[in-house]
Amino acid sequence: MQELTITELDHISGAALSREASWTASIGVSAALIGVAVVATGPLAIAAIAGSYAASYVSTLYV
């Protein structure tokens, strides 16, 4: 087994850190996009649910 020099170890650990940082950034971007989608569709979802309840309520009045 070959011994690694300090420079090689630094290079290996640096590569691992940069890969982890890019992975973390990717997760952060995904979470941000999901957050934007939830904020954008939230009012529509609330309106749809409210409309559904209203339709159910109205249908019980006239049955």
N, CA, C and O atoms as a printed pandas DataFrame, in Angstrom:
     atom_number atom_name residue_name chain_id  residue_number  x_coord  y_coord  z_coord
0              1         N          MET        A               1    0.847   -1.192    0.000
1              2        CA          MET        A               1    0.000    0.000    0.000
2              3         C          MET        A               1    0.886    1.248    0.000
3              4         O          MET        A               1    1.842    1.344    0.770
4              5         N          GLN        A               2    0.562    2.175   -0.854
5              6        CA          GLN        A               2    1.387    3.374   -1.000
6              7         C          GLN        A               2    0.970    4.423    0.027
7              8         O          GLN        A               2   -0.218    4.646    0.261
8              9         N          GLU        A               3    1.963    5.056    0.632
9             10        CA          GLU        A               3    1.655    6.135    1.566
10            11         C          GLU        A               3    1.389    7.422    0.789
11            12         O          GLU        A               3    2.059    7.713   -0.201
12            13         N          LEU        A               4    0.422    8.171    1.244
13            14        CA          LEU        A               4    0.090    9.436    0.583
14            15         C          LEU        A               4    0.833   10.582    1.254
15            16         O          LEU        A               4    0.994   10.598    2.474
16            17         N          THR        A               5    1.280   11.532    0.456
17            18        CA          THR        A               5    1.926   12.714    1.019
18            19         C          THR        A               5    0.844   13.676    1.509
19            20         O          THR        A               5   -0.339   13.498    1.222
20            21         N          ILE        A               6    1.263   14.682    2.243
21            22        CA          ILE        A               6    0.313   15.673    2.773
22            23         C          ILE        A               6   -0.391   16.398    1.619
23            24         O          ILE        A               6   -1.590   16.668    1.687
24            25         N          THR        A               7    0.360   16.706    0.571
25            26        CA          THR        A               7   -0.239   17.393   -0.576
26            27         C          THR        A               7   -1.320   16.539   -1.219
27            28         O          THR        A               7   -2.388   17.033   -1.580
28            29         N          GLU        A               8   -1.030   15.257   -1.356
29            30        CA          GLU        A               8   -2.024   14.357   -1.952
30            31         C          GLU        A               8   -3.265   14.244   -1.067
31            32         O          GLU        A               8   -4.393   14.223   -1.559
32            33         N          LEU        A               9   -3.041   14.172    0.234
33            34        CA          LEU        A               9   -4.175   14.102    1.160
34            35         C          LEU        A               9   -5.028   15.367    1.074
35            36         O          LEU        A               9   -6.257   15.302    1.063
36            37         N          ASP        A              10   -4.357   16.513    1.014
37            38        CA          ASP        A              10   -5.083   17.780    0.888
38            39         C          ASP        A              10   -5.896   17.801   -0.402
39            40         O          ASP        A              10   -7.042   18.251   -0.427
40            41         N          HIS        A              11   -5.281   17.308   -1.467
41            42        CA          HIS        A              11   -5.971   17.292   -2.763
42            43         C          HIS        A              11   -7.207   16.396   -2.696
43            44         O          HIS        A              11   -8.278   16.763   -3.179
44            45         N          ILE        A              12   -7.046   15.214   -2.088
45            46        CA          ILE        A              12   -8.168   14.274   -1.991
46            47         C          ILE        A              12   -9.286   14.863   -1.129
47            48         O          ILE        A              12  -10.455   14.828   -1.512
48            49         N          SER        A              13   -8.924   15.403    0.032
49            50        CA          SER        A              13   -9.946   15.946    0.924
50            51         C          SER        A              13  -10.607   17.172    0.295
51            52         O          SER        A              13  -11.805   17.395    0.470
52            53         N          GLY        A              14   -9.821   17.967   -0.438
53            54        CA          GLY        A              14  -10.395   19.134   -1.113
54            55         C          GLY        A              14  -11.411   18.730   -2.158
55            56         O          GLY        A              14  -12.461   19.359   -2.289
56            57         N          ALA        A              15  -11.099   17.679   -2.906
57            58        CA          ALA        A              15  -12.031   17.195   -3.923
58            59         C          ALA        A              15  -13.307   16.692   -3.262
59            60         O          ALA        A              15  -14.409   16.936   -3.754
60            61         N          ALA        A              16  -13.150   15.987   -2.143
61            62        CA          ALA        A              16  -14.322   15.466   -1.438
62            63         C          ALA        A              16  -15.177   16.612   -0.913
63            64         O          ALA        A              16  -16.406   16.558   -0.977
64            65         N          LEU        A              17  -14.521   17.649   -0.394
65            66        CA          LEU        A              17  -15.275   18.781    0.147
66            67         C          LEU        A              17  -16.016   19.526   -0.951
67            68         O          LEU        A              17  -17.169   19.918   -0.772
68            69         N          SER        A              18  -15.351   19.726   -2.097
69            70        CA          SER        A              18  -16.007   20.463   -3.173
70            71         C          SER        A              18  -17.188   19.674   -3.728
71            72         O          SER        A              18  -18.206   20.253   -4.106
72            73         N          ARG        A              19  -17.049   18.353   -3.776
73            74        CA          ARG        A              19  -18.149   17.512   -4.255
74            75         C          ARG        A              19  -19.331   17.607   -3.278
75            76         O          ARG        A              19  -20.488   17.694   -3.687
76            77         N          GLU        A              20  -19.007   17.589   -1.979
77            78        CA          GLU        A              20  -20.058   17.692   -0.968
78            79         C          GLU        A              20  -20.724   19.069   -1.017
79            80         O          GLU        A              20  -21.938   19.182   -0.853
80            81         N          ALA        A              21  -19.925   20.114   -1.243
81            82        CA          ALA        A              21  -20.475   21.464   -1.321
82            83         C          ALA        A              21  -21.408   21.599   -2.516
83            84         O          ALA        A              21  -22.467   22.218   -2.408
84            85         N          SER        A              22  -21.025   21.028   -3.653
85            86        CA          SER        A              22  -21.884   21.130   -4.834
86            87         C          SER        A              22  -23.169   20.332   -4.622
87            88         O          SER        A              22  -24.237   20.740   -5.077
88            89         N          TRP        A              23  -23.066   19.202   -3.936
89            90        CA          TRP        A              23  -24.255   18.390   -3.633
90            91         C          TRP        A              23  -25.187   19.172   -2.711
91            92         O          TRP        A              23  -26.400   19.181   -2.918
92            93         N          THR        A              24  -24.624   19.828   -1.692
93            94        CA          THR        A              24  -25.416   20.634   -0.763
94            95         C          THR        A              24  -26.092   21.784   -1.497
95            96         O          THR        A              24  -27.258   22.086   -1.245
96            97         N          ALA        A              25  -25.361   22.425   -2.404
97            98        CA          ALA        A              25  -25.933   23.524   -3.181
98            99         C          ALA        A              25  -27.077   23.026   -4.049
99           100         O          ALA        A              25  -28.093   23.705   -4.193
100          101         N          SER        A              26  -26.915   21.850   -4.623
101          102        CA          SER        A              26  -27.966   21.265   -5.456
102          103         C          SER        A              26  -29.228   21.018   -4.638
103          104         O          SER        A              26  -30.336   21.307   -5.090
104          105         N          ILE        A              27  -29.055   20.484   -3.434
105          106        CA          ILE        A              27  -30.203   20.241   -2.553
106          107         C          ILE        A              27  -30.858   21.572   -2.181
107          108         O          ILE        A              27  -32.084   21.674   -2.140
108          109         N          GLY        A              28  -30.043   22.584   -1.911
109          110        CA          GLY        A              28  -30.575   23.900   -1.562
110          111         C          GLY        A              28  -31.398   24.492   -2.687
111          112         O          GLY        A              28  -32.466   25.055   -2.445
112          113         N          VAL        A              29  -30.913   24.371   -3.921
113          114        CA          VAL        A              29  -31.655   24.889   -5.076
114          115         C          VAL        A              29  -32.966   24.132   -5.242
115          116         O          VAL        A              29  -34.005   24.736   -5.506
116          117         N          SER        A              30  -32.919   22.813   -5.087
117          118        CA          SER        A              30  -34.141   22.015   -5.195
118          119         C          SER        A              30  -35.158   22.440   -4.141
119          120         O          SER        A              30  -36.342   22.593   -4.440
120          121         N          ALA        A              31  -34.694   22.629   -2.915
121          122        CA          ALA        A              31  -35.590   23.041   -1.836
122          123         C          ALA        A              31  -36.184   24.416   -2.128
123          124         O          ALA        A              31  -37.362   24.656   -1.860
124          125         N          ALA        A              32  -35.375   25.314   -2.674
125          126        CA          ALA        A              32  -35.871   26.647   -3.007
126          127         C          ALA        A              32  -36.941   26.578   -4.089
127          128         O          ALA        A              32  -37.958   27.267   -4.005
128          129         N          LEU        A              33  -36.713   25.747   -5.107
129          130        CA          LEU        A              33  -37.704   25.608   -6.177
130          131         C          LEU        A              33  -39.001   25.008   -5.648
131          132         O          LEU        A              33  -40.089   25.434   -6.035
132          133         N          ILE        A              34  -38.885   24.018   -4.762
133          134        CA          ILE        A              34  -40.084   23.427   -4.159
134          135         C          ILE        A              34  -40.813   24.485   -3.333
135          136         O          ILE        A              34  -42.041   24.572   -3.374
136          137         N          GLY        A              35  -40.063   25.283   -2.590
137          138        CA          GLY        A              35  -40.670   26.355   -1.795
138          139         C          GLY        A              35  -41.405   27.355   -2.664
139          140         O          GLY        A              35  -42.513   27.772   -2.327
140          141         N          VAL        A              36  -40.807   27.744   -3.775
141          142        CA          VAL        A              36  -41.460   28.679   -4.701
142          143         C          VAL        A              36  -42.731   28.059   -5.264
143          144         O          VAL        A              36  -43.755   28.733   -5.376
144          145         N          ALA        A              37  -42.672   26.780   -5.619
145          146        CA          ALA        A              37  -43.848   26.099   -6.164
146          147         C          ALA        A              37  -44.971   26.054   -5.137
147          148         O          ALA        A              37  -46.135   26.261   -5.479
148          149         N          VAL        A              38  -44.627   25.783   -3.880
149          150        CA          VAL        A              38  -45.646   25.729   -2.823
150          151         C          VAL        A              38  -46.265   27.105   -2.619
151          152         O          VAL        A              38  -47.483   27.226   -2.485
152          153         N          VAL        A              39  -45.432   28.139   -2.595
153          154        CA          VAL        A              39  -45.948   29.498   -2.409
154          155         C          VAL        A              39  -46.825   29.901   -3.589
155          156         O          VAL        A              39  -47.863   30.537   -3.405
156          157         N          ALA        A              40  -46.411   29.532   -4.804
157          158        CA          ALA        A              40  -47.161   29.914   -6.004
158          159         C          ALA        A              40  -48.487   29.172   -6.091
159          160         O          ALA        A              40  -49.498   29.757   -6.478
160          161         N          THR        A              41  -48.493   27.892   -5.736
161          162        CA          THR        A              41  -49.717   27.097   -5.882
162          163         C          THR        A              41  -50.545   27.062   -4.606
163          164         O          THR        A              41  -51.692   26.615   -4.627
164          165         N          GLY        A              42  -49.981   27.528   -3.497
165          166        CA          GLY        A              42  -50.701   27.511   -2.222
166          167         C          GLY        A              42  -52.063   28.173   -2.290
167          168         O          GLY        A              42  -53.059   27.550   -1.923
168          169         N          PRO        A              43  -52.143   29.430   -2.752
169          170        CA          PRO        A              43  -53.446   30.097   -2.835
170          171         C          PRO        A              43  -54.431   29.342   -3.730
171          172         O          PRO        A              43  -55.624   29.282   -3.432
172          173         N          LEU        A              44  -53.928   28.767   -4.825
173          174        CA          LEU        A              44  -54.811   27.998   -5.708
174          175         C          LEU        A              44  -55.342   26.769   -4.995
175          176         O          LEU        A              44  -56.520   26.433   -5.112
176          177         N          ALA        A              45  -54.464   26.096   -4.252
177          178        CA          ALA        A              45  -54.882   24.903   -3.515
178          179         C          ALA        A              45  -55.907   25.269   -2.449
179          180         O          ALA        A              45  -56.904   24.570   -2.272
180          181         N          ILE        A              46  -55.658   26.364   -1.743
181          182        CA          ILE        A              46  -56.600   26.807   -0.709
182          183         C          ILE        A              46  -57.943   27.161   -1.344
183          184         O          ILE        A              46  -58.994   26.805   -0.811
184          185         N          ALA        A              47  -57.913   27.854   -2.473
185          186        CA          ALA        A              47  -59.152   28.211   -3.166
186          187         C          ALA        A              47  -59.888   26.963   -3.639
187          188         O          ALA        A              47  -61.114   26.893   -3.550
188          189         N          ALA        A              48  -59.150   25.984   -4.139
189          190        CA          ALA        A              48  -59.780   24.747   -4.607
190          191         C          ALA        A              48  -60.434   24.002   -3.452
191          192         O          ALA        A              48  -61.549   23.498   -3.586
192          193         N          ILE        A              49  -59.745   23.931   -2.322
193          194        CA          ILE        A              49  -60.311   23.247   -1.150
194          195         C          ILE        A              49  -61.532   24.004   -0.641
195          196         O          ILE        A              49  -62.557   23.397   -0.329
196          197         N          ALA        A              50  -61.424   25.329   -0.558
197          198        CA          ALA        A              50  -62.556   26.139   -0.098
198          199         C          ALA        A              50  -63.736   25.980   -1.046
199          200         O          ALA        A              50  -64.879   25.857   -0.606
200          201         N          GLY        A              51  -63.461   25.983   -2.346
201          202        CA          GLY        A              51  -64.523   25.794   -3.335
202          203         C          GLY        A              51  -65.178   24.435   -3.197
203          204         O          GLY        A              51  -66.393   24.308   -3.348
204          205         N          SER        A              52  -64.391   23.435   -2.914
205          206        CA          SER        A              52  -64.920   22.081   -2.726
206          207         C          SER        A              52  -65.840   22.033   -1.512
207          208         O          SER        A              52  -66.930   21.465   -1.574
208          209         N          TYR        A              53  -65.398   22.631   -0.412
209          210        CA          TYR        A              53  -66.248   22.663    0.779
210          211         C          TYR        A              53  -67.524   23.453    0.521
211          212         O          TYR        A              53  -68.611   23.045    0.933
212          213         N          ALA        A              54  -67.386   24.579   -0.160
213          214        CA          ALA        A              54  -68.559   25.407   -0.461
214          215         C          ALA        A              54  -69.541   24.639   -1.328
215          216         O          ALA        A              54  -70.747   24.684   -1.086
216          217         N          ALA        A              55  -69.041   23.939   -2.329
217          218        CA          ALA        A              55  -69.914   23.158   -3.208
218          219         C          ALA        A              55  -70.610   22.052   -2.421
219          220         O          ALA        A              55  -71.794   21.788   -2.631
220          221         N          SER        A              56  -69.886   21.415   -1.527
221          222        CA          SER        A              56  -70.488   20.367   -0.696
222          223         C          SER        A              56  -71.578   20.953    0.194
223          224         O          SER        A              56  -72.653   20.370    0.335
224          225         N          TYR        A              57  -71.299   22.100    0.791
225          226        CA          TYR        A              57  -72.261   22.751    1.679
226          227         C          TYR        A              57  -73.515   23.155    0.915
227          228         O          TYR        A              57  -74.635   22.911    1.364
228          229         N          VAL        A              58  -73.317   23.775   -0.242
229          230        CA          VAL        A              58  -74.459   24.212   -1.054
230          231         C          VAL        A              58  -75.276   23.007   -1.504
231          232         O          VAL        A              58  -76.506   23.063   -1.523
232          233         N          SER        A              59  -74.606   21.928   -1.861
233          234        CA          SER        A              59  -75.339   20.747   -2.319
234          235         C          SER        A              59  -76.172   20.146   -1.187
235          236         O          SER        A              59  -77.215   19.546   -1.450
236          237         N          THR        A              60  -75.741   20.291    0.055
237          238        CA          THR        A              60  -76.539   19.770    1.171
238          239         C          THR        A              60  -77.748   20.654    1.438
239          240         O          THR        A              60  -78.745   20.178    1.981
240          241         N          LEU        A              61  -77.683   21.920    1.074
241          242        CA          LEU        A              61  -78.819   22.821    1.302
242          243         C          LEU        A              61  -79.993   22.482    0.397
243          244         O          LEU        A              61  -81.149   22.585    0.807
244          245         N          TYR        A              62  -79.701   22.085   -0.814
245          246        CA          TYR        A              62  -80.765   21.898   -1.804
246          247         C          TYR        A              62  -81.134   20.440   -2.009
247          248         O          TYR        A              62  -81.865   20.117   -2.946
248          249         N          VAL        A              63  -80.648   19.560   -1.158
249          250        CA          VAL        A              63  -81.003   18.142   -1.327
250          251         C          VAL        A              63  -82.145   17.801   -0.386
251          252         O          VAL        A              63  -82.605   16.659   -0.361
